[in-house]
């Protein structure tokens, strides 16, 4: 059942089937048109009087100033394109003490100044954080800019990141290569300085879930110490052991920031180092005894563990 009303004039009094199908809280479907490319254009109007509440003082306004159209992008619906056009109203705030003269309508479903529906932002954040999808791929799928997806992801993880760290007994520290370094020229000195390091340092719960606790830019002892010192003293006191690769930077950071913890070389790097030594010895022995590089047929290289030597 669909009540025909002229766009913007009045609020739709009952929820139409089309509005129920769209299911965007506070918005009612006025009509659905087709665009030149076979897509659907859904014209919606406000169906929630709280949208006319002044964002500064909260008082509902009845003084209509004008109308405006916005085109918030929504989640995909069907295989053909669907675009929304919200015919919203602009109101005057008549409260004497309120600093705001006028405002346009906004709803929880489409926040003020947002060019996406709230549910699209939620879905974008979920796609990256929970489904492990790639930012650029999601941006193309949902038809939004890369920066929108990134912002939605950041908003999605803001809550969990703000939560206190879980207690950790064995802290793992290791480096991650994130991409190319980025340099920028200092306007005063004209010297090029590093603004985005190609290396990040990851902190994990090595004996518990193995989950990532934090990732900070850089792999220097200063960057590592800064993060460790920023954590509560009670949390740091709970750490009994720290596993790292064999880098001097991390060893120094642990000695400075976690002086009571036992430093342990993590098993991956220890095995990697042992494998490298075995490879070096094999290569040296073959050169000494055969005067050439090793071959698969040489007994020293026939052992099945050889393949792991370089990883
Ligand atoms: Zn106001």
Boltz pocket constraint, residues with backbone or C-beta under 6 A from the ligand:
constraints:
  - pocket:
      binder: B
      contacts: [[A, 54], [A, 55], [A, 56], [A, 57], [A, 58], [A, 59], [A, 93], [A, 94], [A, 95], [A, 98], [A, 99], [A, 100]]
      max_distance: 6.0
